[in-house]
Amino acid sequence: MNEDLIERLKKRAEIRRQISTRKSVQEGQPDRIADLLDEAAKALRECTNIERTRCANIAYNYQPLGLEGPETTAYEIALEIQCIL
């Protein structure tokens, strides 16, 4: 879901920068809202990556508990661990 939102934010920023009737485009100035959309997409991607890494680390550290399995994702393991603690 986050990846979809990230792509939509980036696409909207790209579209804004291509609208020839926009004053910022006509004057060759940066589009501040498009810049904010790109910044939000970047921040969301960083948060998503940090959360994935955190979940993977939790899963790795708790392998001795027998929670790992071929179909179990790191996120699912992290959720199980949170219920255990």
C-alpha positions as a printed Julia matrix, in Angstrom:
85×3 Matrix{Float64}:
  0.0     0.0     0.0
  2.8     2.43    0.85
  4.53    1.77   -2.46
  1.34    2.71   -4.29
  1.05    5.95   -2.32
  4.71    6.75   -2.94
  4.3     6.27   -6.67
  1.12    8.37   -6.73
  2.87   11.24   -4.9
  5.8    11.12   -7.32
  3.51   10.93  -10.36
  1.45   13.9    -9.15
  4.63   15.96   -8.7
  5.73   15.02  -12.22
  2.35   15.99  -13.67
  2.37   19.37  -11.88
  5.79   20.17  -13.34
  4.58   19.45  -16.88
  1.48   21.66  -16.9
  2.5    24.41  -19.3
 -0.09   26.91  -18.04
  1.35   26.94  -14.51
  3.12   30.17  -13.67
  6.13   28.4   -12.16
  6.57   26.34  -15.34
  6.28   29.42  -17.57
  8.84   31.29  -15.47
 11.15   28.3   -15.09
 10.77   28.46  -11.3
 10.56   25.44   -8.99
  7.08   24.23   -8.09
  7.05   24.24   -4.29
  4.06   21.92   -3.99
  5.6    19.43   -6.41
  8.8    19.62   -4.37
  6.8    18.88   -1.21
  5.11   15.92   -2.91
  8.52   14.51   -3.85
  9.81   15.15   -0.33
  6.81   13.36    1.19
  7.31   10.39   -1.13
 10.98   10.19   -0.17
 10.22   10.41    3.56
  7.54    7.73    3.31
  9.91    5.43    1.43
 12.6     5.95    4.1
 10.09    5.18    6.88
  8.95    2.06    5.06
 12.53    0.87    4.61
 13.36    1.54    8.26
 10.28   -0.41    9.39
 11.13   -3.34    7.1
 14.68   -3.42    8.47
 13.41   -3.26   12.05
 11.01   -6.15   11.45
 13.72   -8.21    9.75
 16.07   -7.6    12.69
 13.39   -8.65   15.16
 12.7   -11.79   13.14
 16.41  -12.65   12.98
 16.9   -12.13   16.7
 13.94  -14.34   17.61
 14.58  -17.29   15.3
 15.36  -19.52   18.32
 11.72  -19.17   19.38
 10.69  -21.22   16.34
  8.63  -18.47   14.75
 10.37  -18.62   11.38
  8.91  -20.65    8.57
  8.98  -20.73    4.77
  5.71  -18.81    4.44
  6.22  -16.46    7.4
  7.32  -12.93    6.59
  9.49  -10.82    8.86
  6.52   -8.53    9.43
  4.33  -11.42   10.58
  7.06  -12.63   12.9
  7.42   -9.13   14.36
  3.7    -8.99   15.02
  3.82  -12.37   16.78
  6.74  -11.24   18.92
  4.93   -8.08   19.95
  2.06  -10.23   21.23
  4.49  -12.49   23.11
  6.25   -9.64   24.9
